[in-house]
């Protein structure tokens, strides 16, 4: 199907791409995504790898436990969604750019 040279070249390309993916994953740990409730009373910061780094809660939210819980769920989920989009876009670009054109090889799709 492929000559020995082609196979070696593809394997090297795959290894290189894998290393780039790992480096990108490490970098994404340092990419901060800020999200807040519509009224700005709750702020959440997560990394692009979906780790919560900080939560800031306005004093008035502390008086209503139910509202605070709703705000936390909504805002953290929005932040996680954005983080996932950033991560998918970054990793997708690295993987796509480094993949040899092999029919039937769809491991990064």
PDB file as gemmi writes it, atoms N, CA and C in Angstrom:
CRYST1    1.000    1.000    1.000  90.00  90.00  90.00 P 1                      
ATOM      1  N   UNK A   1       0.828  -1.204   0.000  1.00  0.00           N  
ATOM      2  CA  UNK A   1       0.000   0.000   0.000  1.00  0.00           C  
ATOM      3  C   UNK A   1       0.870   1.265   0.000  1.00  0.00           C  
ATOM      4  N   UNK A   2       1.780   1.386   0.964  1.00  0.00           N  
ATOM      5  CA  UNK A   2       2.690   2.528   1.018  1.00  0.00           C  
ATOM      6  C   UNK A   2       4.107   1.995   0.970  1.00  0.00           C  
ATOM      7  N   UNK A   3       5.007   2.772   0.350  1.00  0.00           N  
ATOM      8  CA  UNK A   3       6.414   2.388   0.376  1.00  0.00           C  
ATOM      9  C   UNK A   3       6.976   2.602   1.772  1.00  0.00           C  
ATOM     10  N   UNK A   4       8.160   2.010   2.046  1.00  0.00           N  
ATOM     11  CA  UNK A   4       8.772   2.142   3.371  1.00  0.00           C  
ATOM     12  C   UNK A   4       9.031   3.608   3.730  1.00  0.00           C  
ATOM     13  N   UNK A   5       9.480   4.379   2.742  1.00  0.00           N  
ATOM     14  CA  UNK A   5       9.771   5.788   3.012  1.00  0.00           C  
ATOM     15  C   UNK A   5       8.502   6.537   3.409  1.00  0.00           C  
ATOM     16  N   UNK A   6       7.417   6.284   2.675  1.00  0.00           N  
ATOM     17  CA  UNK A   6       6.155   6.939   2.980  1.00  0.00           C  
ATOM     18  C   UNK A   6       5.714   6.616   4.404  1.00  0.00           C  
ATOM     19  N   UNK A   7       5.818   5.350   4.761  1.00  0.00           N  
ATOM     20  CA  UNK A   7       5.384   4.901   6.084  1.00  0.00           C  
ATOM     21  C   UNK A   7       6.217   5.576   7.178  1.00  0.00           C  
ATOM     22  N   UNK A   8       7.540   5.649   6.964  1.00  0.00           N  
ATOM     23  CA  UNK A   8       8.409   6.308   7.952  1.00  0.00           C  
ATOM     24  C   UNK A   8       8.051   7.789   8.078  1.00  0.00           C  
ATOM     25  N   UNK A   9       7.832   8.419   6.948  1.00  0.00           N  
ATOM     26  CA  UNK A   9       7.474   9.833   6.959  1.00  0.00           C  
ATOM     27  C   UNK A   9       6.169  10.066   7.699  1.00  0.00           C  
ATOM     28  N   UNK A  10       5.200   9.186   7.462  1.00  0.00           N  
ATOM     29  CA  UNK A  10       3.898   9.326   8.132  1.00  0.00           C  
ATOM     30  C   UNK A  10       4.030   9.092   9.626  1.00  0.00           C  
ATOM     31  N   UNK A  11       4.824   8.099  10.014  1.00  0.00           N  
ATOM     32  CA  UNK A  11       4.995   7.813  11.442  1.00  0.00           C  
ATOM     33  C   UNK A  11       5.664   9.001  12.146  1.00  0.00           C  
ATOM     34  N   UNK A  12       6.670   9.578  11.485  1.00  0.00           N  
ATOM     35  CA  UNK A  12       7.330  10.755  12.064  1.00  0.00           C  
ATOM     36  C   UNK A  12       6.353  11.914  12.192  1.00  0.00           C  
ATOM     37  N   UNK A  13       5.527  12.092  11.180  1.00  0.00           N  
ATOM     38  CA  UNK A  13       4.533  13.173  11.181  1.00  0.00           C  
ATOM     39  C   UNK A  13       3.521  12.956  12.318  1.00  0.00           C  
ATOM     40  N   UNK A  14       3.085  11.708  12.493  1.00  0.00           N  
ATOM     41  CA  UNK A  14       2.146  11.391  13.574  1.00  0.00           C  
ATOM     42  C   UNK A  14       2.766  11.678  14.942  1.00  0.00           C  
ATOM     43  N   UNK A  15       4.030  11.274  15.113  1.00  0.00           N  
ATOM     44  CA  UNK A  15       4.723  11.484  16.389  1.00  0.00           C  
ATOM     45  C   UNK A  15       4.860  12.988  16.661  1.00  0.00           C  
ATOM     46  N   UNK A  16       5.235  13.729  15.627  1.00  0.00           N  
ATOM     47  CA  UNK A  16       5.376  15.179  15.742  1.00  0.00           C  
ATOM     48  C   UNK A  16       4.036  15.815  16.127  1.00  0.00           C  
ATOM     49  N   UNK A  17       2.972  15.364  15.484  1.00  0.00           N  
ATOM     50  CA  UNK A  17       1.638  15.893  15.776  1.00  0.00           C  
ATOM     51  C   UNK A  17       1.239  15.574  17.205  1.00  0.00           C  
ATOM     52  N   UNK A  18       1.526  14.358  17.639  1.00  0.00           N  
ATOM     53  CA  UNK A  18       1.198  13.957  19.011  1.00  0.00           C  
ATOM     54  C   UNK A  18       1.922  14.864  20.015  1.00  0.00           C  
ATOM     55  N   UNK A  19       3.182  15.162  19.737  1.00  0.00           N  
ATOM     56  CA  UNK A  19       3.952  16.050  20.623  1.00  0.00           C  
ATOM     57  C   UNK A  19       3.344  17.451  20.639  1.00  0.00           C  
ATOM     58  N   UNK A  20       2.916  17.933  19.463  1.00  0.00           N  
ATOM     59  CA  UNK A  20       2.287  19.256  19.395  1.00  0.00           C  
ATOM     60  C   UNK A  20       0.972  19.269  20.171  1.00  0.00           C  
ATOM     61  N   UNK A  21       0.210  18.179  20.086  1.00  0.00           N  
ATOM     62  CA  UNK A  21      -1.062  18.075  20.823  1.00  0.00           C  
ATOM     63  C   UNK A  21      -0.782  18.139  22.324  1.00  0.00           C  
ATOM     64  N   UNK A  22       0.229  17.396  22.775  1.00  0.00           N  
ATOM     65  CA  UNK A  22       0.567  17.406  24.208  1.00  0.00           C  
ATOM     66  C   UNK A  22       1.008  18.798  24.657  1.00  0.00           C  
ATOM     67  N   UNK A  23       1.814  19.474  23.838  1.00  0.00           N  
ATOM     68  CA  UNK A  23       2.267  20.828  24.173  1.00  0.00           C  
ATOM     69  C   UNK A  23       1.076  21.787  24.222  1.00  0.00           C  
ATOM     70  N   UNK A  24       0.139  21.614  23.306  1.00  0.00           N  
ATOM     71  CA  UNK A  24      -1.051  22.464  23.282  1.00  0.00           C  
ATOM     72  C   UNK A  24      -1.897  22.218  24.522  1.00  0.00           C  
ATOM     73  N   UNK A  25      -2.034  20.951  24.930  1.00  0.00           N  
ATOM     74  CA  UNK A  25      -2.797  20.637  26.147  1.00  0.00           C  
ATOM     75  C   UNK A  25      -2.174  21.328  27.362  1.00  0.00           C  
ATOM     76  N   UNK A  26      -0.845  21.322  27.430  1.00  0.00           N  
ATOM     77  CA  UNK A  26      -0.158  21.987  28.550  1.00  0.00           C  
ATOM     78  C   UNK A  26      -0.440  23.489  28.516  1.00  0.00           C  
ATOM     79  N   UNK A  27      -0.367  24.089  27.328  1.00  0.00           N  
ATOM     80  CA  UNK A  27      -0.604  25.524  27.197  1.00  0.00           C  
ATOM     81  C   UNK A  27      -2.039  25.884  27.561  1.00  0.00           C  
ATOM     82  N   UNK A  28      -2.976  25.005  27.202  1.00  0.00           N  
ATOM     83  CA  UNK A  28      -4.387  25.278  27.483  1.00  0.00           C  
ATOM     84  C   UNK A  28      -4.662  25.346  28.990  1.00  0.00           C  
ATOM     85  N   UNK A  29      -3.804  24.724  29.793  1.00  0.00           N  
ATOM     86  CA  UNK A  29      -3.962  24.789  31.250  1.00  0.00           C  
ATOM     87  C   UNK A  29      -3.748  26.212  31.756  1.00  0.00           C  
ATOM     88  N   UNK A  30      -3.066  27.029  30.948  1.00  0.00           N  
ATOM     89  CA  UNK A  30      -2.765  28.401  31.371  1.00  0.00           C  
ATOM     90  C   UNK A  30      -3.685  29.429  30.717  1.00  0.00           C  
ATOM     91  N   UNK A  31      -4.549  28.979  29.795  1.00  0.00           N  
ATOM     92  CA  UNK A  31      -5.479  29.898  29.129  1.00  0.00           C  
ATOM     93  C   UNK A  31      -6.700  30.094  30.030  1.00  0.00           C  
ATOM     94  N   UNK A  32      -6.924  31.338  30.457  1.00  0.00           N  
ATOM     95  CA  UNK A  32      -8.027  31.627  31.379  1.00  0.00           C  
ATOM     96  C   UNK A  32      -9.249  32.141  30.626  1.00  0.00           C  
ATOM     97  N   UNK A  33     -10.396  31.634  31.021  1.00  0.00           N  
ATOM     98  CA  UNK A  33     -11.663  32.045  30.422  1.00  0.00           C  
ATOM     99  C   UNK A  33     -12.536  32.609  31.531  1.00  0.00           C  
ATOM    100  N   UNK A  34     -12.927  33.863  31.372  1.00  0.00           N  
ATOM    101  CA  UNK A  34     -13.778  34.526  32.365  1.00  0.00           C  
ATOM    102  C   UNK A  34     -15.220  34.507  31.880  1.00  0.00           C  
ATOM    103  N   UNK A  35     -16.111  34.178  32.778  1.00  0.00           N  
ATOM    104  CA  UNK A  35     -17.546  34.171  32.463  1.00  0.00           C  
ATOM    105  C   UNK A  35     -18.242  34.826  33.644  1.00  0.00           C  
ATOM    106  N   UNK A  36     -19.364  35.483  33.380  1.00  0.00           N  
ATOM    107  CA  UNK A  36     -20.116  36.076  34.486  1.00  0.00           C  
ATOM    108  C   UNK A  36     -21.610  35.989  34.226  1.00  0.00           C  
ATOM    109  N   UNK A  37     -22.354  36.111  35.321  1.00  0.00           N  
ATOM    110  CA  UNK A  37     -23.810  36.134  35.192  1.00  0.00           C  
ATOM    111  C   UNK A  37     -24.192  37.411  34.441  1.00  0.00           C  
ATOM    112  N   UNK A  38     -25.411  37.442  33.904  1.00  0.00           N  
ATOM    113  CA  UNK A  38     -25.836  38.603  33.099  1.00  0.00           C  
ATOM    114  C   UNK A  38     -25.728  39.918  33.857  1.00  0.00           C  
ATOM    115  N   UNK A  39     -26.009  39.881  35.151  1.00  0.00           N  
ATOM    116  CA  UNK A  39     -25.948  41.120  35.935  1.00  0.00           C  
ATOM    117  C   UNK A  39     -24.575  41.367  36.556  1.00  0.00           C  
ATOM    118  N   UNK A  40     -23.634  40.467  36.304  1.00  0.00           N  
ATOM    119  CA  UNK A  40     -22.276  40.648  36.798  1.00  0.00           C  
ATOM    120  C   UNK A  40     -22.079  40.354  38.273  1.00  0.00           C  
ATOM    121  N   UNK A  41     -23.088  39.804  38.938  1.00  0.00           N  
ATOM    122  CA  UNK A  41     -22.982  39.541  40.383  1.00  0.00           C  
ATOM    123  C   UNK A  41     -22.134  38.296  40.696  1.00  0.00           C  
ATOM    124  N   UNK A  42     -21.985  37.428  39.702  1.00  0.00           N  
ATOM    125  CA  UNK A  42     -21.194  36.219  39.899  1.00  0.00           C  
ATOM    126  C   UNK A  42     -20.198  36.123  38.764  1.00  0.00           C  
ATOM    127  N   UNK A  43     -18.917  35.931  39.122  1.00  0.00           N  
ATOM    128  CA  UNK A  43     -17.877  35.793  38.105  1.00  0.00           C  
ATOM    129  C   UNK A  43     -17.131  34.484  38.343  1.00  0.00           C  
ATOM    130  N   UNK A  44     -16.846  33.792  37.252  1.00  0.00           N  
ATOM    131  CA  UNK A  44     -16.133  32.519  37.319  1.00  0.00           C  
ATOM    132  C   UNK A  44     -14.977  32.563  36.326  1.00  0.00           C  
ATOM    133  N   UNK A  45     -13.826  32.054  36.741  1.00  0.00           N  
ATOM    134  CA  UNK A  45     -12.687  31.915  35.828  1.00  0.00           C  
ATOM    135  C   UNK A  45     -12.304  30.445  35.778  1.00  0.00           C  
ATOM    136  N   UNK A  46     -12.217  29.908  34.559  1.00  0.00           N  
ATOM    137  CA  UNK A  46     -11.787  28.520  34.361  1.00  0.00           C  
ATOM    138  C   UNK A  46     -10.641  28.518  33.357  1.00  0.00           C  
ATOM    139  N   UNK A  47      -9.869  27.432  33.383  1.00  0.00           N  
ATOM    140  CA  UNK A  47      -8.842  27.273  32.358  1.00  0.00           C  
ATOM    141  C   UNK A  47      -9.494  26.634  31.140  1.00  0.00           C  
ATOM    142  N   UNK A  48      -8.793  26.649  30.012  1.00  0.00           N  
ATOM    143  CA  UNK A  48      -9.317  26.013  28.799  1.00  0.00           C  
ATOM    144  C   UNK A  48      -9.394  24.499  28.966  1.00  0.00           C  
ATOM    145  N   UNK A  49      -8.770  23.972  30.029  1.00  0.00           N  
ATOM    146  CA  UNK A  49      -8.894  22.541  30.337  1.00  0.00           C  
ATOM    147  C   UNK A  49      -9.998  22.297  31.367  1.00  0.00           C  
ATOM    148  N   UNK A  50     -10.848  23.295  31.560  1.00  0.00           N  
ATOM    149  CA  UNK A  50     -12.065  23.205  32.378  1.00  0.00           C  
ATOM    150  C   UNK A  50     -11.807  23.059  33.883  1.00  0.00           C  
ATOM    151  N   UNK A  51     -10.711  23.634  34.345  1.00  0.00           N  
ATOM    152  CA  UNK A  51     -10.455  23.642  35.788  1.00  0.00           C  
ATOM    153  C   UNK A  51     -10.895  24.998  36.335  1.00  0.00           C  
ATOM    154  N   UNK A  52     -11.755  24.980  37.344  1.00  0.00           N  
ATOM    155  CA  UNK A  52     -12.224  26.232  37.941  1.00  0.00           C  
ATOM    156  C   UNK A  52     -11.075  26.843  38.736  1.00  0.00           C  
ATOM    157  N   UNK A  53     -10.758  28.108  38.425  1.00  0.00           N  
ATOM    158  CA  UNK A  53      -9.655  28.798  39.094  1.00  0.00           C  
ATOM    159  C   UNK A  53     -10.140  29.800  40.134  1.00  0.00           C  
ATOM    160  N   UNK A  54     -11.268  30.453  39.848  1.00  0.00           N  
ATOM    161  CA  UNK A  54     -11.783  31.397  40.844  1.00  0.00           C  
ATOM    162  C   UNK A  54     -13.276  31.623  40.656  1.00  0.00           C  
ATOM    163  N   UNK A  55     -13.918  31.951  41.778  1.00  0.00           N  
ATOM    164  CA  UNK A  55     -15.338  32.296  41.780  1.00  0.00           C  
ATOM    165  C   UNK A  55     -15.484  33.545  42.640  1.00  0.00           C  
ATOM    166  N   UNK A  56     -16.132  34.552  42.095  1.00  0.00           N  
ATOM    167  CA  UNK A  56     -16.358  35.796  42.828  1.00  0.00           C  
ATOM    168  C   UNK A  56     -17.874  36.007  42.942  1.00  0.00           C  
ATOM    169  N   UNK A  57     -18.341  36.168  44.183  1.00  0.00           N  
ATOM    170  CA  UNK A  57     -19.780  36.271  44.442  1.00  0.00           C  
ATOM    171  C   UNK A  57     -20.083  37.611  45.111  1.00  0.00           C  
ATOM    172  N   UNK A  58     -20.991  38.379  44.516  1.00  0.00           N  
ATOM    173  CA  UNK A  58     -21.410  39.654  45.115  1.00  0.00           C  
ATOM    174  C   UNK A  58     -22.196  39.370  46.403  1.00  0.00           C  
ATOM    175  N   UNK A  59     -22.052  40.266  47.374  1.00  0.00           N  
ATOM    176  CA  UNK A  59     -22.683  40.069  48.682  1.00  0.00           C  
ATOM    177  C   UNK A  59     -24.190  39.842  48.594  1.00  0.00           C  
ATOM    178  N   UNK A  60     -24.870  40.545  47.687  1.00  0.00           N  
ATOM    179  CA  UNK A  60     -26.332  40.408  47.628  1.00  0.00           C  
ATOM    180  C   UNK A  60     -26.781  38.992  47.249  1.00  0.00           C  
ATOM    181  N   UNK A  61     -25.910  38.249  46.567  1.00  0.00           N  
ATOM    182  CA  UNK A  61     -26.277  36.865  46.221  1.00  0.00           C  
ATOM    183  C   UNK A  61     -26.219  35.940  47.439  1.00  0.00           C  
ATOM    184  N   UNK A  62     -25.477  36.345  48.437  1.00  0.00           N  
ATOM    185  CA  UNK A  62     -25.336  35.503  49.628  1.00  0.00           C  
ATOM    186  C   UNK A  62     -26.629  35.442  50.437  1.00  0.00           C  
ATOM    187  N   UNK A  63     -27.542  36.351  50.177  1.00  0.00           N  
ATOM    188  CA  UNK A  63     -28.799  36.387  50.928  1.00  0.00           C  
ATOM    189  C   UNK A  63     -29.832  35.406  50.372  1.00  0.00           C  
ATOM    190  N   UNK A  64     -29.593  34.895  49.157  1.00  0.00           N  
ATOM    191  CA  UNK A  64     -30.565  34.002  48.517  1.00  0.00           C  
ATOM    192  C   UNK A  64     -29.847  32.755  48.011  1.00  0.00           C  
ATOM    193  N   UNK A  65     -29.847  31.736  48.870  1.00  0.00           N  
ATOM    194  CA  UNK A  65     -29.122  30.499  48.569  1.00  0.00           C  
ATOM    195  C   UNK A  65     -29.562  29.887  47.236  1.00  0.00           C  
ATOM    196  N   UNK A  66     -30.857  29.841  46.996  1.00  0.00           N  
ATOM    197  CA  UNK A  66     -31.377  29.227  45.772  1.00  0.00           C  
ATOM    198  C   UNK A  66     -30.901  29.979  44.525  1.00  0.00           C  
ATOM    199  N   UNK A  67     -30.977  31.298  44.586  1.00  0.00           N  
ATOM    200  CA  UNK A  67     -30.532  32.109  43.459  1.00  0.00           C  
ATOM    201  C   UNK A  67     -29.025  31.919  43.234  1.00  0.00           C  
ATOM    202  N   UNK A  68     -28.266  31.887  44.318  1.00  0.00           N  
ATOM    203  CA  UNK A  68     -26.820  31.691  44.212  1.00  0.00           C  
ATOM    204  C   UNK A  68     -26.514  30.350  43.555  1.00  0.00           C  
ATOM    205  N   UNK A  69     -27.201  29.310  43.965  1.00  0.00           N  
ATOM    206  CA  UNK A  69     -26.987  27.987  43.374  1.00  0.00           C  
ATOM    207  C   UNK A  69     -27.296  28.005  41.873  1.00  0.00           C  
ATOM    208  N   UNK A  70     -28.417  28.639  41.502  1.00  0.00           N  
ATOM    209  CA  UNK A  70     -28.780  28.757  40.082  1.00  0.00           C  
ATOM    210  C   UNK A  70     -27.696  29.508  39.309  1.00  0.00           C  
ATOM    211  N   UNK A  71     -27.235  30.622  39.865  1.00  0.00           N  
ATOM    212  CA  UNK A  71     -26.192  31.431  39.225  1.00  0.00           C  
ATOM    213  C   UNK A  71     -24.922  30.597  39.023  1.00  0.00           C  
ATOM    214  N   UNK A  72     -24.542  29.861  40.064  1.00  0.00           N  
ATOM    215  CA  UNK A  72     -23.323  29.043  39.974  1.00  0.00           C  
ATOM    216  C   UNK A  72     -23.439  28.011  38.855  1.00  0.00           C  
ATOM    217  N   UNK A  73     -24.551  27.312  38.826  1.00  0.00           N  
ATOM    218  CA  UNK A  73     -24.749  26.271  37.803  1.00  0.00           C  
ATOM    219  C   UNK A  73     -24.697  26.883  36.402  1.00  0.00           C  
ATOM    220  N   UNK A  74     -25.467  27.939  36.187  1.00  0.00           N  
ATOM    221  CA  UNK A  74     -25.522  28.566  34.861  1.00  0.00           C  
ATOM    222  C   UNK A  74     -24.167  29.117  34.432  1.00  0.00           C  
ATOM    223  N   UNK A  75     -23.526  29.850  35.324  1.00  0.00           N  
ATOM    224  CA  UNK A  75     -22.286  30.532  34.968  1.00  0.00           C  
ATOM    225  C   UNK A  75     -21.138  29.548  34.789  1.00  0.00           C  
ATOM    226  N   UNK A  76     -21.033  28.568  35.671  1.00  0.00           N  
ATOM    227  CA  UNK A  76     -19.970  27.566  35.529  1.00  0.00           C  
ATOM    228  C   UNK A  76     -20.183  26.751  34.256  1.00  0.00           C  
ATOM    229  N   UNK A  77     -21.420  26.384  33.963  1.00  0.00           N  
ATOM    230  CA  UNK A  77     -21.679  25.635  32.728  1.00  0.00           C  
ATOM    231  C   UNK A  77     -21.336  26.448  31.482  1.00  0.00           C  
ATOM    232  N   UNK A  78     -21.647  27.756  31.501  1.00  0.00           N  
ATOM    233  CA  UNK A  78     -21.284  28.615  30.361  1.00  0.00           C  
ATOM    234  C   UNK A  78     -19.763  28.656  30.202  1.00  0.00           C  
ATOM    235  N   UNK A  79     -19.062  28.779  31.319  1.00  0.00           N  
ATOM    236  CA  UNK A  79     -17.594  28.835  31.274  1.00  0.00           C  
ATOM    237  C   UNK A  79     -17.021  27.516  30.752  1.00  0.00           C  
ATOM    238  N   UNK A  80     -17.573  26.394  31.209  1.00  0.00           N  
ATOM    239  CA  UNK A  80     -17.104  25.079  30.757  1.00  0.00           C  
ATOM    240  C   UNK A  80     -17.366  24.893  29.263  1.00  0.00           C  
ATOM    241  N   UNK A  81     -18.519  25.349  28.798  1.00  0.00           N  
ATOM    242  CA  UNK A  81     -18.838  25.262  27.370  1.00  0.00           C  
ATOM    243  C   UNK A  81     -17.826  26.057  26.555  1.00  0.00           C  
ATOM    244  N   UNK A  82     -17.537  27.278  26.991  1.00  0.00           N  
ATOM    245  CA  UNK A  82     -16.548  28.100  26.269  1.00  0.00           C  
ATOM    246  C   UNK A  82     -15.169  27.458  26.310  1.00  0.00           C  
ATOM    247  N   UNK A  83     -14.788  26.919  27.472  1.00  0.00           N  
ATOM    248  CA  UNK A  83     -13.485  26.273  27.602  1.00  0.00           C  
ATOM    249  C   UNK A  83     -13.382  25.082  26.652  1.00  0.00           C  
ATOM    250  N   UNK A  84     -14.456  24.310  26.563  1.00  0.00           N  
ATOM    251  CA  UNK A  84     -14.480  23.147  25.677  1.00  0.00           C  
ATOM    252  C   UNK A  84     -14.326  23.582  24.225  1.00  0.00           C  
ATOM    253  N   UNK A  85     -15.011  24.666  23.855  1.00  0.00           N  
ATOM    254  CA  UNK A  85     -14.908  25.173  22.481  1.00  0.00           C  
ATOM    255  C   UNK A  85     -13.481  25.615  22.166  1.00  0.00           C  
ATOM    256  N   UNK A  86     -12.848  26.327  23.102  1.00  0.00           N  
ATOM    257  CA  UNK A  86     -11.470  26.778  22.907  1.00  0.00           C  
ATOM    258  C   UNK A  86     -10.544  25.571  22.769  1.00  0.00           C  
ATOM    259  N   UNK A  87     -10.704  24.612  23.682  1.00  0.00           N  
ATOM    260  CA  UNK A  87      -9.848  23.428  23.669  1.00  0.00           C  
ATOM    261  C   UNK A  87     -10.035  22.634  22.367  1.00  0.00           C  
ATOM    262  N   UNK A  88     -11.273  22.401  21.968  1.00  0.00           N  
ATOM    263  CA  UNK A  88     -11.536  21.650  20.739  1.00  0.00           C  
ATOM    264  C   UNK A  88     -10.952  22.349  19.520  1.00  0.00           C  
ATOM    265  N   UNK A  89     -11.107  23.664  19.464  1.00  0.00           N  
ATOM    266  CA  UNK A  89     -10.588  24.427  18.323  1.00  0.00           C  
ATOM    267  C   UNK A  89      -9.061  24.351  18.265  1.00  0.00           C  
ATOM    268  N   UNK A  90      -8.425  24.542  19.422  1.00  0.00           N  
ATOM    269  CA  UNK A  90      -6.957  24.512  19.469  1.00  0.00           C  
ATOM    270  C   UNK A  90      -6.408  23.132  19.117  1.00  0.00           C  
ATOM    271  N   UNK A  91      -6.945  22.097  19.761  1.00  0.00           N  
ATOM    272  CA  UNK A  91      -6.456  20.739  19.506  1.00  0.00           C  
ATOM    273  C   UNK A  91      -6.809  20.290  18.089  1.00  0.00           C  
ATOM    274  N   UNK A  92      -7.986  20.685  17.630  1.00  0.00           N  
ATOM    275  CA  UNK A  92      -8.395  20.332  16.270  1.00  0.00           C  
ATOM    276  C   UNK A  92      -7.467  20.927  15.231  1.00  0.00           C  
ATOM    277  N   UNK A  93      -7.064  22.179  15.445  1.00  0.00           N  
ATOM    278  CA  UNK A  93      -6.167  22.851  14.500  1.00  0.00           C  
ATOM    279  C   UNK A  93      -4.801  22.164  14.481  1.00  0.00           C  
ATOM    280  N   UNK A  94      -4.291  21.808  15.650  1.00  0.00           N  
ATOM    281  CA  UNK A  94      -2.986  21.136  15.731  1.00  0.00           C  
ATOM    282  C   UNK A  94      -3.068  19.764  15.063  1.00  0.00           C  
ATOM    283  N   UNK A  95      -4.096  19.015  15.406  1.00  0.00           N  
ATOM    284  CA  UNK A  95      -4.231  17.659  14.863  1.00  0.00           C  
ATOM    285  C   UNK A  95      -4.429  17.680  13.352  1.00  0.00           C  
ATOM    286  N   UNK A  96      -5.293  18.563  12.897  1.00  0.00           N  
ATOM    287  CA  UNK A  96      -5.593  18.643  11.466  1.00  0.00           C  
ATOM    288  C   UNK A  96      -4.364  19.064  10.670  1.00  0.00           C  
ATOM    289  N   UNK A  97      -3.625  20.025  11.198  1.00  0.00           N  
ATOM    290  CA  UNK A  97      -2.431  20.516  10.510  1.00  0.00           C  
ATOM    291  C   UNK A  97      -1.317  19.490  10.428  1.00  0.00           C  
ATOM    292  N   UNK A  98      -1.327  18.548  11.359  1.00  0.00           N  
ATOM    293  CA  UNK A  98      -0.222  17.595  11.400  1.00  0.00           C  
ATOM    294  C   UNK A  98      -0.548  16.205  10.925  1.00  0.00           C  
ATOM    295  N   UNK A  99      -1.776  15.986  10.505  1.00  0.00           N  
ATOM    296  CA  UNK A  99      -2.158  14.633  10.097  1.00  0.00           C  
ATOM    297  C   UNK A  99      -1.783  14.368   8.647  1.00  0.00           C  
ATOM    298  N   UNK A 100      -1.114  13.230   8.412  1.00  0.00           N  
ATOM    299  CA  UNK A 100      -0.892  12.853   7.025  1.00  0.00           C  
ATOM    300  C   UNK A 100      -2.232  12.503   6.382  1.00  0.00           C  
ATOM    301  N   UNK A 101      -2.304  12.626   5.098  1.00  0.00           N  
ATOM    302  CA  UNK A 101      -3.555  12.379   4.390  1.00  0.00           C  
ATOM    303  C   UNK A 101      -3.695  10.887   4.106  1.00  0.00           C  
ATOM    304  N   UNK A 102      -4.216  10.158   5.083  1.00  0.00           N  
ATOM    305  CA  UNK A 102      -4.385   8.708   4.932  1.00  0.00           C  
ATOM    306  C   UNK A 102      -5.890   8.426   4.844  1.00  0.00           C  
ATOM    307  N   UNK A 103      -6.339   7.836   3.766  1.00  0.00           N  
ATOM    308  CA  UNK A 103      -7.765   7.526   3.659  1.00  0.00           C  
ATOM    309  C   UNK A 103      -8.203   6.630   4.810  1.00  0.00           C  
ATOM    310  N   UNK A 104      -9.339   6.963   5.410  1.00  0.00           N  
ATOM    311  CA  UNK A 104      -9.882   6.117   6.476  1.00  0.00           C  
ATOM    312  C   UNK A 104      -9.316   6.394   7.853  1.00  0.00           C  
ATOM    313  N   UNK A 105      -8.334   7.310   7.947  1.00  0.00           N  
ATOM    314  CA  UNK A 105      -7.762   7.617   9.262  1.00  0.00           C  
ATOM    315  C   UNK A 105      -8.436   8.868   9.796  1.00  0.00           C  
ATOM    316  N   UNK A 106      -9.457   8.671  10.624  1.00  0.00           N  
ATOM    317  CA  UNK A 106     -10.236   9.807  11.131  1.00  0.00           C  
ATOM    318  C   UNK A 106     -10.133   9.922  12.646  1.00  0.00           C  
ATOM    319  N   UNK A 107      -8.987   9.650  13.214  1.00  0.00           N  
ATOM    320  CA  UNK A 107      -8.904   9.594  14.677  1.00  0.00           C  
ATOM    321  C   UNK A 107      -9.042  10.953  15.357  1.00  0.00           C  
ATOM    322  N   UNK A 108      -8.908  12.042  14.626  1.00  0.00           N  
ATOM    323  CA  UNK A 108      -9.020  13.354  15.276  1.00  0.00           C  
ATOM    324  C   UNK A 108     -10.288  14.078  14.877  1.00  0.00           C  
ATOM    325  N   UNK A 109     -11.256  13.381  14.329  1.00  0.00           N  
ATOM    326  CA  UNK A 109     -12.477  14.053  13.913  1.00  0.00           C  
ATOM    327  C   UNK A 109     -13.573  13.841  14.901  1.00  0.00           C  
TER     328      UNK A 109                                                      
END                                                                             
